[in-house]
Amino acid sequence: MQLRYNYRAYPDAAQRRALARAFGCARVVWNDCLRDRREAHAAGLPYVTSAELSRLRITQAKRTEERAWLADVSAVILQQSLRDLDTAYKNFFDGLTGKRQGRKVGPPRYKSKKDTRQSIRLTTNAFSLQDNGTVYVAKVGNLKVMWSRRLPAPPTSLTITKDSSGRYFLSFVVDTEPDILPRLETDAGIDLGLSAFAVLSDGTKISAPRFLRRAEKKLKRLQRELSRKQKGSKNRAKACIEVARQHARVADRRRDWHHKVSTQIIRDNQAVYVEDLAVSALGRTRLARSVHDAGWSAFVGMLEYKAALHGRTFAKVDRAFPSSQVCSVCGFRDGPKPLHVRQWTCGACGTVHDRDLNAARNVLCEGRRIVAAGRAETLNACGAPVRRAHVPAQRGEAGSRRKGQPTQAGIPGR
Ligand SMILES: [Zn+2]
């Protein structure tokens, strides 16, 4: 399976300029090619092929006066930008024809200089890992990188991003073998909620840690301050950066915490079931803020790939399944409950239920049933199909690779 490994990079002033140039060129190629395809479509002409665009918008464009600066950056970046546009189109078309499952994706959009997140993608012929611990990037130079953990194998591609708070990150894609953990007899149903972050079917309640809530409070305060600053003023620009920094800090902490919790759950259980929440639908309701803050979908994504990585079973329970209405003891369907009802008594057997715990137990039963019926979306790693996707690796797991796996030489691990 393919995993992503992210590291912070510290380019110097000249490298930052070179990267800004590369971000700009990648964006221009994307926009030029997108415009050609849109115009052809509007004029009723056939879809412009990538080969044609590559010749016209990269190779030939370099020879024109207004696009001569495209030659200042690595051609790999430009080709990759075009390839990414192709992928965006493919996802869009597959969504239209029903070949692609899940949420519909819109057609590709133009990129703006003002986008908060800038990125370029490189294949192995445009970057290399140096013995002194730096990463060489074509036409940019040797980037200083903070190797927070070891890469388990030579990377196959690299994405360089700059986020809204001005930080640079290198994200490597690495092919890894699953790291199967010893079999356990335990399994768990998980109810994701707002009162507690998660409730497990064995009764464990996991609430968001205090430091996360504190960081979120500070973010709210900064945002209030920002809204009082005059538009266009220097103080507003400063406050903007401060808000972006705090956002990044909160997101980092939340992600680290999600990693910790998801690793623990996957290590402790042979099978894990969660309710497939309609997060995007909930996000449009009055609960929007707390829903997005909780970051459920990122967390569920972590559970899913860690299950695949460690040979555990993972399944999502259909969101139409009435986990909060059915009594987990006798199976009586007690009817819908408004969100504020935290406890209820079963009308048939008289059991007093904690809403979330009862839901988690129901998710467990339903999950077991789904897996037994062979309808699990992701089965365990023993030969069963596992979704191939780029997923972020967890912190620290790189040190526990299986024996005999190649390790990239020259990368100082900690
Ligand atoms: Zn009952």
Residues whose N, C-alpha, C, O or C-beta is under 5 A from the ligand:
A	BS01	ZN	C327 V329 C330 G331 F332 C346 A348 C349 G350
